[in-house]
Amino acid sequence: MGTTTPPRTLAEALRARGDESLAGLLRARPDLLNPVPNDITQLATRAGTRASVVRALEHLDKFALQTAEALAVAPDPAPYATLLSLLTGDGLDDGEQRDDVGAAVTAALPGALATLREQALVWGEDERLRLVRTARELLAPSPQHPSPTGLGPTVAEATAGMSPGRLQEILVASGLPATHDPVSAVAALSALFTDRTRMAELLDTAPVEALSVLDRLVWGPPYGEVTPNPTPPVKWLRDRGLLLPVSTRTVVLPREAALHLRAGRAHRVPEPVPPVVAAAAGRDPQAVDRAAAGQAFTALSTVEELLKLWNGGGPAILRAGGLSVRELKRVAAALEVTEPIAAFWVELAYAAGLLASDGESDERYAPTPAYDEWLDLPAQDRWTHLATAWLPATRVPGLVGGQDAKGRALSALGPELDRSASPDVRRRVLSLFAELPPGTAPDPETLLRRLRWERPLRGSAPSAEGTDLRSRLALWTLNEAELLGITGRGALSSQARALLEEGEEAAGSLLAPLLPEPLDHVLLQADLTAVAPGPLERPLAETLSVLADVESKGGATVYRFTPGSVRRALDAGQAAADLHAFLAAHSRTPVPQPLSYLIDDVARRHGHLRIGAASAYVRCDDEAVLNEILADRRSTGLRLRRLAPTVLASQTDPGSLLEALREMGYAPAAESAEGDVLITRAGARRTPPRTPPTPVPEGPPTPDETLLGAAVRAIRAGDTAATVVRKEQPEGATGTHASGSLPRTTSAETLATVQAAAMTGTAVWIGYVNAEGAASQRVIAPVRVEGGFVTAYDHTADEVRTFALHRITGVAELAEDGT
């Protein structure tokens, strides 16, 4: 094809592109690479398939999509001037189309057209622009699928199949000369509707009610229902072809007439410029960073507290998967948050690989070994781990509590929460935050408008969950970013900006100075409480959480000592002396006497009773205590029986007996079969090693530059082999081949031809069958022929390969202008 010859097909247009342009197409539409096309023709065919075109249209912004929609209702092919006129109007309206909008459209149209060309949705020169046929079918109007522009079919399409007599009646009523040729009649009617002067004169004679009917149809939908006996205004419009019949009860406003009424515009409001994300408030960037850091610390504490709840084994997994509503409520109550927020923390821990199923027969959720490693990290690294797990996650906690397409409830950690669009929305929302000055909080409504402009096809379709999912994902992102400390007071923090632009190390270095330093002390008070004025060092916090119960949280955490909490510490193997020493070492205030008495009193009674397995028994050296237990009415349900002066037996299990006696006010201890006291340390149940859930990708991943380069070379090489010109076989020659079939020659002819090609350095066309029996055509340049093998440069694969002679079906020489 000459350099000045316009392309006749999409394949020819792609073939004329440079390698960088082809790589750009494959980068924008990675689905075309699976698998790598054999040649340009196959690439063009694949680019025109319905699924691929739909995916490409979904990634267009509003104005690029409006440009494609305008081309779908324009003549095929359409000159650039026609396309521009459809987007700006013909300038003959009453001033509704402002000059600044027209100028913006004129300035933005080349870029939108370049985008459509790059994605192979439009091809051809500016004077002959063609929309890919599949895209035209998707965007062009039809009764089943109205055009997004609101335009109906052309006069020619709407009158197809109409009787010549009816066409003549329309011509006469419109003041046009009658003709018996249907083609001429359609052309005359189309010319009338596209003539501004004559059309205006026709509408000047229309009844006012008829103009009202047109006003209702002009911007779409263009279809309307009529009765068998229409009103006079409708009859006036129908008689003059301004309403054409689609069926016995449906009429349509033809495209040419609608464009006249619209002053030539395909869209009511072109949107060439993306909406500006407005600032809701401007705040001190340092205050934003501090607020975000505070929330980041809260996030770490919340995740840690959540996993401590399930440290000894979490809730059971539902048969259908996920967490039950009751268990989610328990988590929410324990964390003192609402259920949707509790679902977010549970899902975040799962996405970060800190929480998983234990895989047992009685399957439950539990922390993973990675949780222990996470706890040992510095606070800033623990936060970056959570943030980097949240950014690419496809699971959507906001869906919890809703229903799927089949009406089934969606549960936290359930199997139906993946939405592949969520990482893209999340990243885009944060990038729009980053485009604002530091400390600026965006207005959510303008942010949503910007997202809808960038992906209008995805943003306009309602999802199974209700309103459009993309907008809901954006709103959930705003809330989750604030909870996680990505944003502070509605603005993007400096540490989050660094995480997005520079990576985890840079974000951690900015966050570390803003986090509170852990403390190594508490303040003991006389009312059996301890106040931690800030975050505690991990060993101190872990020991204190066993010895006391958390009473309140906030800037300072209040712990309360109770007989049960002290007993819990004793059960974990601590002695009374150890507890006294621990409190004295870590309290900035003297240990209050009531607390010392409480520890000594519980320790004195701890282990006085011993519970073992009979089914269960109670052993005590003090007979009076056992007599007291037997006499207590609350022990009736335990069905105790004295076996010896110091031993009682029960038919309940040891665990239930232990808890029952504790509820009665005693401090029993469990013992082993050897009579030793069993130490029950804080639970540390862990799952086997687990990998975090893999995000569900949204279509094929974007290929890297290495893959793109290799794919372009392979397509070029395959195209060279497919389009090379073969020399015609002389009459009577043994080797024959039909167009598209493998060449056929004898073994002797094959050997002689490839040997000659190796000596002269010329390329030949061969048919080859590989070891799996797959046949292919190749263009090779033989280098060496020996031992039954041909070593040659394979133009199809763009590399040197070795071919077995006995697998070559035949050889044909190439024409001189095709080598």
Salt bridges, closest charged atoms under 4 A:
GLU12 OE2 - ARG8 NH2 2.55
ASP19 OD1 - ARG716 NE 2.84
GLU20 OE2 - ARG27 NH2 3.93
ASP31 OD2 - ARG55 NH1 3.33
GLU58 OE1 - ARG458 NH2 3.72
GLU69 OE1 - HIS267 NE2 2.77
ASP76 OD1 - ARG130 NH1 3.59
ASP76 OD1 - ARG136 NH2 3.93
ASP90 OD2 - ARG196 NH1 3.16
ASP93 OD2 - ARG265 NH1 2.99
GLU96 OE2 - ARG265 NH2 3.83
ASP100 OD1 - ARG98 NE 3.23
ASP126 OD1 - ARG117 NH2 2.82
GLU137 OE2 - ARG133 NH1 2.96
GLU157 OE1 - ARG255 NH2 3.73
GLU169 OE1 - ARG166 NH1 3.24
ASP195 OD2 - ARG198 NE 3.40
ASP239 OD2 - LYS235 NZ 3.10
GLU304 OE2 - LYS308 NZ 3.90
GLU304 OE1 - ARG382 NH1 3.89
GLU304 OE2 - ARG538 NH1 2.62
GLU305 OE2 - LYS553 NZ 2.81
GLU327 OE2 - ARG330 NH1 3.02
GLU347 OE1 - ARG395 NE 2.68
ASP358 OD2 - ARG685 NH2 2.61
ASP362 OD2 - ARG364 NE 3.36
ASP372 OD1 - ARG686 NH2 2.86
ASP404 OD2 - ARG408 NE 2.91
ASP418 OD2 - ARG395 NH1 3.87
ASP424 OD2 - ARG470 NH2 3.30
GLU435 OE2 - ARG428 NH1 3.72
GLU454 OE2 - ARG428 NH2 2.56
GLU454 OE2 - ARG450 NE 3.06
GLU465 OE2 - ARG419 NH2 2.63
ASP520 OD1 - HIS521 ND1 3.26
ASP549 OD1 - ARG568 NH2 2.84
GLU551 OE2 - ARG560 NE 2.39
ASP571 OD1 - HIS606 NE2 2.62
ASP571 OD2 - ARG662 NH2 2.72
ASP600 OD1 - HIS580 NE2 2.72
ASP601 OD1 - ARG604 NH2 2.47
ASP601 OD2 - ARG605 NE 3.79
ASP632 OD2 - ARG634 NH2 2.87
GLU659 OE2 - ARG662 NH1 3.50
GLU671 OE1 - ARG610 NH1 3.39
GLU671 OE1 - ARG619 NH2 2.62
GLU698 OE2 - ARG458 NH1 2.16
GLU705 OE1 - ARG27 NH2 3.21
ASP719 OD2 - ARG15 NE 2.63
GLU786 OE2 - ARG784 NE 3.13
ASP794 OD2 - ARG778 NH1 2.67
ASP794 OD2 - ARG801 NH1 3.87
GLU799 OE2 - ARG801 NE 2.71
GLU813 OE1 - LYS727 NZ 2.99
